Amino acid sequence: MKAGASLSNLDELDENQLSGMFLQYIDSENAKQEDGLTETMTGKAIDIINDRPYFRTEVTSVSDEKQTIYTRKYYTVARGYIYMYSLQSKDNEITDEMINDIRYIINSAQYTDVKKSIFENGVFTETLSTILTAAIPIAILAAIYLLINRVGRKSLAKLSSEEAELRARYKQEHNKK
């Protein structure tokens, strides 16, 4: 997901800016409400993994049906995009082994530049839509023309063969008399 224009990397922020951004993130996470679910934030911190800051939250959710879900999320912004890693466990608390696994995944992540797609170019998409708007009706008309031509040729060939048969029969009948 693309981040806001004012933020391209969390690691570009100084400590005060990072703390302020973290508090905003925590407030937004606390503001989320889902019907039939009671959520309690049980932990929060800024973790530095592979020289990159990650906002970490731990949440315990209990549904109206009394099912408990334990969640641990890691959130960062790199190269103008938001990256979130989430770990969930139903009815069992998240283990150290699970945490080590997700930290291994996060540690192995490489945030590289995303190449722009040609489809993101407005000129290209407008040109393509104009071409398709004209090409589709032309293709349909060409298909109808070919269909009519081929069916017409078969009918003409059939008529010619029937005419030849009738002429041959006529000659046979008149030659017998």
C-alpha positions in Angstrom: 0.0 0.0 0.0 1.3 3.4 -0.8 2.2 5.7 2.1 1.3 9.4 2.3 3.4 11.8 0.2 5.0 13.3 3.3 6.6 10.0 4.4 8.7 7.8 2.4 10.8 5.9 5.0 10.5 5.5 8.8 14.3 5.3 9.0 14.6 8.9 7.8 12.8 10.3 10.9 14.7 11.5 13.9 13.8 10.0 17.3 11.2 12.6 18.2 9.5 12.4 14.8 9.5 8.6 15.1 8.0 8.6 18.6 5.3 11.1 17.4 4.5 8.9 14.4 4.4 5.8 16.7 1.9 7.5 19.0 -0.3 8.4 16.0 -0.1 4.8 14.8 -1.1 3.5 18.3 -4.0 5.9 18.5 -5.3 4.8 15.1 -4.9 1.1 16.1 -6.8 1.8 19.3 -9.6 3.6 17.4 -10.4 0.6 15.3 -13.6 -1.1 16.5 -15.2 -4.2 15.2 -18.7 -5.4 16.1 -18.7 -8.6 18.2 -15.0 -8.2 19.1 -13.3 -6.9 22.2 -9.7 -5.9 21.6 -7.1 -5.2 24.2 -3.6 -3.9 23.2 -1.3 -5.9 25.4 2.0 -4.6 24.1 3.6 -1.9 21.9 7.1 -0.9 21.0 9.4 0.4 18.3 11.6 -2.5 17.3 14.7 -2.0 15.2 15.1 -5.0 12.8 18.0 -5.0 10.3 18.6 -1.2 10.9 14.9 -0.4 10.1 12.3 0.8 12.7 9.1 -1.2 12.9 6.1 -0.3 15.0 5.1 -3.5 16.9 1.7 -4.0 18.5 0.3 -7.0 20.4 -3.4 -7.4 20.6 -5.7 -9.9 22.3 -9.2 -10.1 20.7 -12.1 -11.9 22.2 -15.2 -12.5 20.1 -18.8 -12.7 21.4 -18.5 -16.5 20.9 -15.6 -16.4 23.4 -12.9 -17.2 20.9 -9.6 -15.6 21.6 -7.2 -14.5 18.9 -3.7 -13.3 19.7 -2.1 -10.9 17.1 1.3 -9.4 16.8 1.9 -6.9 14.0 5.0 -5.2 12.6 4.5 -2.0 10.6 7.0 0.0 8.6 7.3 2.4 5.7 10.0 2.0 3.1 10.5 3.7 -0.2 7.0 5.3 0.0 5.1 2.0 0.7 3.6 0.6 3.8 4.6 -2.9 4.8 2.8 -4.9 7.5 3.6 -8.3 8.9 1.0 -10.0 11.0 1.1 -13.1 13.2 -2.1 -14.6 14.6 -2.9 -17.5 16.8 -6.4 -18.7 17.7 -6.9 -19.7 21.3 -3.1 -20.1 22.0 -0.7 -17.4 22.9 2.0 -16.6 20.4 5.1 -18.5 21.2 8.8 -17.4 21.1 9.3 -19.8 18.2 6.5 -18.0 16.2 8.0 -14.6 17.0 11.5 -15.8 15.9 10.0 -17.1 12.6 8.3 -13.8 11.8 11.4 -11.8 12.8 13.4 -14.0 10.5 11.0 -13.2 7.6 11.1 -9.5 8.4 14.9 -9.6 8.7 15.1 -11.2 5.2 12.9 -8.6 3.6 14.4 -6.4 1.0 12.7 -3.2 0.1 13.6 -2.3 -3.5 12.3 0.3 -5.8 9.0 -0.6 -7.5 9.2 -0.1 -11.2 6.4 1.9 -12.7 4.0 -0.1 -14.9 3.2 1.1 -18.4 -0.5 0.8 -17.4 0.0 3.6 -14.8 0.7 6.0 -17.7 -2.5 8.0 -18.5 -1.5 8.6 -22.2 -1.1 4.8 -22.7 -4.4 3.9 -21.1 -6.3 6.6 -23.0 -4.8 5.5 -26.3 -5.4 1.9 -25.6 -9.1 2.5 -24.7 -9.6 4.6 -27.9 -8.0 1.8 -30.0 -10.1 -0.9 -28.3 -13.3 1.2 -28.7 -12.7 1.4 -32.5 -11.1 -2.0 -33.0 -13.8 -4.2 -31.3 -16.7 -3.1 -33.6 -14.4 -3.3 -36.7 -13.4 -6.9 -35.7 -17.0 -7.8 -35.2 -18.0 -6.5 -38.6 -15.0 -8.3 -40.2 -16.1 -11.5 -38.6 -19.6 -11.1 -39.9 -18.3 -10.3 -43.4 -16.1 -13.4 -43.4 -18.9 -15.5 -42.2 -21.3 -14.2 -44.8 -18.7 -14.6 -47.6 -17.8 -18.2 -46.7 -21.5 -19.3 -46.3 -22.3 -17.4 -49.6 -19.5 -19.3 -51.4 -20.6 -22.6 -50.2 -24.1 -21.9 -51.3 -22.9 -20.7 -54.7 -20.8 -23.9 -55.1 -23.8 -26.0 -54.0 -26.1 -24.2 -56.5 -23.6 -24.8 -59.3 -23.3 -28.5 -58.5 -27.1 -28.8 -58.3 -27.5 -27.0 -61.6 -24.9 -29.3 -63.2 -26.8 -32.4 -61.9 -30.1 -31.1 -63.3 -28.5 -30.4 -66.7 -27.0 -33.8 -66.8 -30.4 -35.4 -65.9 -32.1 -33.2 -68.5 -29.7 -34.4 -71.2 -30.2 -38.0 -70.2 -33.9 -37.8 -70.3 -34.1 -36.0 -73.7 -31.4 -38.1 -75.3 -33.4 -41.3 -74.5 -36.5 -40.2 -76.4 
